[in-house]
Amino acid sequence: MGTAVTLVTLDLGKRVGHPIAPGPPVTTVFASGLYWPRARVVWSPGFARTLRDVCNVSKPHVLHDNGLWMQSNRDAASVARELAIPLVLSPRGMLSAWALKYKSVKKRLAWVLYQRRCLSIVSAFHATSAAEAADIRACGLEQPIAVIPNAVALPPLWTGQRTKTILFMSRLNPNKGALELVDAWARARVVGWKLLVVGPDENGYANRLRESVIKQGLSNDVVIRDAVGDIEKWDLYGAASVFILPSHSENFGVVIAEALASGTPVITTDATPWRAVESEGCGWCVAPTVSALALAMESAMTTDPVTLAAMGTLGRKLIEREFVWERVGQQMSELYAWLTKGGRPPAFVC
């Protein structure tokens, strides 16, 4: 949209790899860091210095940070205050009630020591849904909130055959509800259908899933796989008849948008901001319970393929209308311009 962007991010070594290749259209600057996976600790004493140097050279109009709790987030707030640069913060779901309860003792301590002070520096928050905006307000934060969804690329229309598969694709952790999904599958399984669970393991959660699958005798129709690359993920979306994300909390849920963009009907929970899948006729939105998930999966698996295909078409139309990159990029540019020049706030700011 004509906005020059410099990305400052951590280089955590070969074990983790670069999150994005340097080069146009985004100028990428890496700050060295160390990562201890078992302790889930990231340490980068040079991040603040690197960010400060970049800001002194490029003179940015806005500094946009993502997430909470990490050292890099504290450094971003510190540099923004020091150099008097408007700070936009995308919490990425980390202020939801469920997220705040997870490891709550550590987070309460961090809130008192530094996080509350860092949030006071924010000029505007970016929420990806109205539900996330409500979470931000519930924390007593009064700054403007821009409600701008994540964008998703539109893949080519799937021309292959759909298999009798319900696909789960996300991080494997307690919030995503994969254990409940396995329990629900044990109740709802239909002969000829399979459940495919794909995603990166977090803290041994994948082993817990495998143990549950074996214990319930589901090994013949439940497959658990590690994360896949971008090319293969679109093939998995396209080949599945139904996608499911049974999260307990979700600020957006980009995998839902990707599934809908692939023309795949979706089952999700009302703990995500995707009630539209039901109102738009492209899926099921239910309570995040085993019984509700089982009923939704049973309904999906007993729906005829023609109807499922029609639901998928409605889902892709929803993404084309609301979540394409051009629309989201324009809104983000409007937010930056408003913070820089002032005037009447954009309509998506509350």
C-alpha positions as CSV (number, residue, x, y, z in Angstrom):
1,M,0.0,0.0,0.0
2,G,3.0,2.3,-0.4
3,T,4.2,2.2,3.2
4,A,7.9,1.5,3.7
5,V,8.4,-1.3,6.3
6,T,11.5,-2.3,8.3
7,L,11.2,-5.5,10.2
8,V,13.4,-5.9,13.3
9,T,13.4,-9.4,14.6
10,L,15.5,-12.0,16.4
11,D,18.0,-14.3,14.9
12,L,17.9,-17.3,17.2
13,G,20.4,-19.4,15.4
14,K,20.3,-22.4,12.9
15,R,18.1,-24.5,15.3
16,V,15.2,-22.1,14.8
17,G,16.1,-20.4,11.5
18,H,15.2,-17.0,10.1
19,P,11.4,-16.2,10.3
20,I,11.6,-14.2,7.0
21,A,14.2,-13.9,4.3
22,P,15.9,-10.5,4.1
23,G,15.3,-8.4,1.1
24,P,12.6,-6.2,-0.6
25,P,9.8,-5.3,-0.2
26,V,10.5,-5.4,3.5
27,T,13.9,-4.4,4.9
28,T,14.8,-7.0,7.5
29,V,17.3,-6.4,10.4
30,F,18.2,-9.2,12.7
31,A,19.2,-8.9,16.3
32,S,21.2,-11.8,17.7
33,G,19.6,-13.8,20.4
34,L,19.7,-17.1,22.3
35,Y,16.8,-19.6,22.8
36,W,16.6,-22.3,25.4
37,P,13.7,-24.5,24.3
38,R,13.3,-26.6,27.5
39,A,13.0,-23.4,29.6
40,R,11.2,-21.5,26.8
41,V,13.5,-18.6,27.5
42,V,14.6,-16.1,24.8
43,W,17.5,-13.8,25.6
44,S,18.6,-10.9,23.4
45,P,20.6,-8.2,25.2
46,G,21.3,-6.4,21.9
47,F,17.7,-6.1,20.7
48,A,17.0,-2.7,22.2
49,R,20.3,-1.4,20.8
50,T,19.5,-2.8,17.3
51,L,16.0,-1.4,17.3
52,R,17.2,2.0,18.6
53,D,19.9,2.2,15.8
54,V,17.3,1.3,13.1
55,C,14.9,4.0,14.4
56,N,17.6,6.6,14.5
57,V,18.5,6.0,10.9
58,S,15.1,5.4,9.3
59,K,13.1,7.8,11.4
60,P,9.9,5.8,11.4
61,H,6.5,7.4,11.8
62,V,5.2,4.5,13.8
63,L,6.6,1.5,15.7
64,H,4.4,-1.6,15.6
65,D,5.1,-4.4,18.1
66,N,3.5,-7.9,18.4
67,G,2.8,-9.8,21.6
68,L,3.5,-9.4,25.3
69,W,5.8,-10.6,28.1
70,M,9.0,-11.0,26.1
71,Q,12.2,-8.9,26.5
72,S,11.7,-7.7,22.9
73,N,8.3,-6.3,23.8
74,R,9.8,-4.4,26.8
75,D,12.5,-3.1,24.6
76,A,10.1,-1.9,21.9
77,A,8.1,0.1,24.5
78,S,11.3,1.6,25.9
79,V,12.6,2.7,22.5
80,A,9.2,4.1,21.5
81,R,9.1,6.2,24.7
82,E,12.7,7.3,24.5
83,L,12.4,8.4,20.8
84,A,8.8,9.7,21.1
85,I,7.5,7.4,18.4
86,P,3.8,6.4,18.4
87,L,3.6,2.7,19.4
88,V,1.0,0.3,18.1
89,L,0.7,-3.0,19.9
90,S,-1.0,-6.2,18.6
91,P,-1.5,-8.4,21.7
92,R,-2.2,-11.5,19.5
93,G,-4.7,-12.9,22.0
94,M,-2.4,-12.6,25.0
95,L,-4.8,-10.5,26.9
96,S,-7.7,-12.9,26.7
97,A,-9.1,-14.3,30.0
98,W,-8.0,-17.8,29.1
99,A,-4.4,-16.7,28.1
100,L,-4.0,-14.7,31.3
101,K,-5.0,-17.7,33.4
102,Y,-2.4,-19.9,31.7
103,K,0.8,-19.7,33.9
104,S,-1.0,-17.0,35.8
105,V,1.5,-16.6,38.6
106,K,4.3,-15.7,36.3
107,K,2.1,-13.3,34.4
108,R,0.8,-11.6,37.5
109,L,4.4,-11.0,38.6
110,A,5.4,-9.8,35.1
111,W,2.4,-7.5,35.0
112,V,3.5,-5.7,38.2
113,L,7.2,-5.6,37.3
114,Y,7.0,-4.3,33.8
115,Q,4.1,-5.3,31.6
116,R,1.5,-2.8,32.9
117,R,4.0,0.0,32.5
118,C,4.8,-1.0,28.9
119,L,1.1,-1.1,28.0
120,S,0.7,2.5,29.3
121,I,3.1,3.6,26.6
122,V,1.0,2.2,23.8
123,S,-0.6,4.9,21.5
124,A,-3.1,2.4,19.9
125,F,-3.9,-1.3,20.1
126,H,-4.6,-3.5,17.2
127,A,-7.2,-6.2,17.7
128,T,-8.0,-8.8,15.1
129,S,-11.6,-9.1,16.2
130,A,-14.3,-7.3,18.3
131,A,-13.9,-10.1,20.9
132,E,-10.2,-9.3,21.3
133,A,-11.0,-5.6,21.6
134,A,-13.3,-6.5,24.5
135,D,-10.5,-8.4,26.1
136,I,-8.2,-5.4,25.9
137,R,-10.9,-3.2,27.5
138,A,-11.5,-5.7,30.2
139,C,-7.8,-5.2,31.3
140,G,-8.6,-1.5,32.0
141,L,-6.8,-0.2,29.0
142,E,-8.3,2.9,27.5
143,Q,-6.3,3.8,24.4
144,P,-7.8,3.6,21.0
145,I,-8.3,0.1,19.5
146,A,-8.1,-0.5,15.8
147,V,-10.2,-3.7,14.9
148,I,-8.5,-5.0,11.8
149,P,-8.6,-8.7,11.0
150,N,-5.6,-10.8,9.8
151,A,-5.4,-11.2,6.1
152,V,-5.1,-14.5,4.2
153,A,-3.9,-15.3,0.8
154,L,-6.4,-16.8,-1.6
155,P,-5.1,-20.1,-2.9
156,P,-6.1,-21.4,-6.3
157,L,-9.4,-23.2,-6.3
158,W,-8.9,-26.9,-5.3
159,T,-9.6,-29.1,-8.3
160,G,-8.6,-32.5,-6.8
161,Q,-10.9,-34.9,-5.0
162,R,-12.0,-34.3,-1.4
163,T,-11.3,-37.2,1.0
164,K,-13.4,-38.2,3.9
165,T,-11.1,-36.4,6.3
166,I,-11.6,-33.9,9.1
167,L,-8.5,-31.8,9.3
168,F,-7.1,-30.1,12.4
169,M,-4.0,-27.9,11.7
170,S,-2.6,-25.7,14.4
171,R,-0.1,-25.7,17.3
172,L,-0.5,-28.7,19.6
173,N,-1.1,-27.1,23.0
174,P,-3.9,-27.1,25.6
175,N,-5.6,-24.0,24.2
176,K,-6.3,-25.5,20.8
177,G,-8.5,-28.3,22.3
178,A,-6.8,-31.2,20.5
179,L,-7.3,-33.6,23.4
180,E,-11.0,-32.8,23.6
181,L,-11.1,-33.3,19.8
182,V,-9.8,-36.8,20.2
183,D,-12.4,-37.5,22.9
184,A,-15.1,-36.1,20.6
185,W,-13.9,-38.2,17.7
186,A,-14.2,-41.4,19.9
187,R,-17.9,-40.5,20.2
188,A,-18.7,-39.3,16.7
189,R,-16.5,-41.5,14.4
190,V,-18.1,-42.6,11.2
191,V,-16.9,-45.6,9.2
192,G,-14.7,-44.5,6.3
193,W,-13.8,-41.1,7.8
194,K,-10.4,-40.1,9.3
195,L,-9.2,-37.4,11.6
196,L,-5.9,-35.8,10.6
197,V,-4.1,-33.8,13.3
198,V,-1.2,-31.6,12.0
199,G,0.9,-29.2,13.9
200,P,4.1,-28.4,15.8
201,D,4.4,-30.0,19.3
202,E,4.6,-27.8,22.3
203,N,5.9,-29.2,25.6
204,G,5.2,-32.9,24.7
205,Y,1.5,-32.3,24.0
206,A,1.7,-34.5,20.9
207,N,2.7,-37.5,23.1
208,R,-0.4,-36.9,25.2
209,L,-2.5,-37.0,22.1
210,R,-0.9,-40.2,20.9
211,E,-1.5,-41.8,24.3
212,S,-5.2,-40.9,24.2
213,V,-5.5,-42.2,20.6
214,I,-4.0,-45.6,21.6
215,K,-5.9,-45.8,24.9
216,Q,-9.3,-45.3,23.1
217,G,-8.5,-47.6,20.2
218,L,-8.5,-44.9,17.5
219,S,-5.2,-45.7,15.8
220,N,-6.9,-46.9,12.6
221,D,-8.6,-43.6,11.9
222,V,-6.7,-40.8,13.7
223,V,-3.3,-39.7,12.3
224,I,-1.0,-37.2,14.1
225,R,1.6,-35.4,12.0
226,D,4.2,-32.8,12.6
227,A,3.9,-29.3,11.1
228,V,4.1,-29.0,7.3
229,G,5.3,-26.2,4.9
230,D,3.2,-23.7,3.1
231,I,2.9,-25.6,-0.1
232,E,1.7,-28.9,1.6
233,K,-0.6,-27.1,3.9
234,W,-2.8,-25.8,1.1
235,D,-3.0,-29.3,-0.3
236,L,-4.1,-30.6,3.1
237,Y,-6.8,-27.9,3.3
238,G,-8.0,-28.7,-0.2
239,A,-8.1,-32.4,0.2
240,A,-10.0,-32.4,3.5
241,S,-13.8,-32.4,3.5
242,V,-14.0,-30.5,6.8
243,F,-11.6,-28.4,8.9
244,I,-11.9,-28.2,12.7
245,L,-10.4,-25.9,15.3
246,P,-11.8,-26.6,18.8
247,S,-10.0,-23.7,20.6
248,H,-10.8,-22.6,24.1
249,S,-9.6,-19.1,23.2
250,E,-8.6,-17.4,19.9
251,N,-8.0,-13.8,19.1
252,F,-8.4,-14.5,15.4
253,G,-7.6,-18.1,14.2
254,V,-5.9,-17.6,10.9
255,V,-6.1,-21.4,10.1
256,I,-9.9,-21.0,10.0
257,A,-9.6,-18.2,7.4
258,E,-7.2,-20.3,5.4
259,A,-9.5,-23.3,5.4
260,L,-12.4,-21.1,4.3
261,A,-10.2,-19.6,1.6
262,S,-9.6,-23.2,0.4
263,G,-13.3,-23.8,0.1
264,T,-13.4,-26.1,3.1
265,P,-16.3,-26.0,5.6
266,V,-15.3,-25.3,9.2
267,I,-16.2,-26.5,12.6
268,T,-15.0,-24.2,15.4
269,T,-16.1,-23.0,18.8
270,D,-17.8,-19.9,20.1
271,A,-14.6,-19.2,22.0
272,T,-13.2,-18.0,18.7
273,P,-14.4,-14.9,16.8
274,W,-15.8,-17.0,14.0
275,R,-19.6,-17.2,14.7
276,A,-19.9,-16.0,11.0
277,V,-19.1,-19.6,9.8
278,E,-22.6,-20.5,11.0
279,S,-24.4,-17.3,10.1
280,E,-22.9,-17.3,6.6
281,G,-23.7,-21.0,6.1
282,C,-20.1,-22.2,5.7
283,G,-19.8,-24.3,8.9
284,W,-20.6,-25.1,12.5
285,C,-19.9,-22.9,15.6
286,V,-20.4,-24.7,18.9
287,A,-19.5,-24.7,22.5
288,P,-15.9,-25.9,23.3
289,T,-17.1,-29.1,24.9
290,V,-16.6,-32.8,23.9
291,S,-20.3,-33.4,23.4
292,A,-20.9,-30.3,21.3
293,L,-17.8,-31.1,19.1
294,A,-18.9,-34.7,18.7
295,L,-22.4,-33.6,17.5
296,A,-20.9,-31.1,15.0
297,M,-18.5,-33.7,13.6
298,E,-21.3,-36.2,13.3
299,S,-23.4,-33.7,11.5
300,A,-20.6,-32.8,9.1
301,M,-19.7,-36.4,8.3
302,T,-23.3,-37.3,7.5
303,T,-23.8,-34.2,5.3
304,D,-23.7,-35.1,1.6
305,P,-20.7,-34.0,-0.4
306,V,-22.6,-31.6,-2.7
307,T,-23.9,-29.7,0.4
308,L,-20.4,-29.6,1.9
309,A,-19.0,-28.2,-1.4
310,A,-21.7,-25.5,-1.4
311,M,-20.8,-24.6,2.2
312,G,-17.2,-24.3,1.1
313,T,-18.1,-22.0,-1.7
314,L,-19.8,-19.7,0.7
315,G,-16.8,-19.7,3.0
316,R,-14.4,-18.7,0.2
317,K,-16.8,-15.8,-0.7
318,L,-16.7,-14.6,2.9
319,I,-12.8,-14.5,2.8
320,E,-12.8,-12.7,-0.6
321,R,-15.2,-10.1,0.8
322,E,-13.6,-9.4,4.2
323,F,-10.1,-10.8,4.6
324,V,-8.0,-10.2,1.5
325,W,-4.6,-8.5,1.9
326,E,-5.5,-5.4,-0.1
327,R,-8.4,-4.5,2.3
328,V,-6.4,-5.2,5.5
329,G,-3.3,-3.5,4.2
330,Q,-5.3,-0.3,3.4
331,Q,-6.8,-0.3,6.9
332,M,-3.4,-0.7,8.5
333,S,-2.0,2.2,6.4
334,E,-5.0,4.4,7.4
335,L,-4.3,3.6,11.1
336,Y,-0.6,4.6,10.7
337,A,-1.6,7.8,8.9
338,W,-4.1,8.8,11.6
339,L,-1.5,8.3,14.4
340,T,1.0,10.4,12.4
341,K,-1.2,13.2,11.1
342,G,-4.2,13.2,13.5
343,G,-7.7,14.2,12.5
344,R,-10.8,12.0,12.6
345,P,-10.1,8.4,13.5
346,P,-10.9,5.7,10.9
347,A,-14.3,4.0,11.3
348,F,-12.6,0.7,12.5
349,V,-11.1,2.5,15.6
350,C,-13.0,2.4,18.8
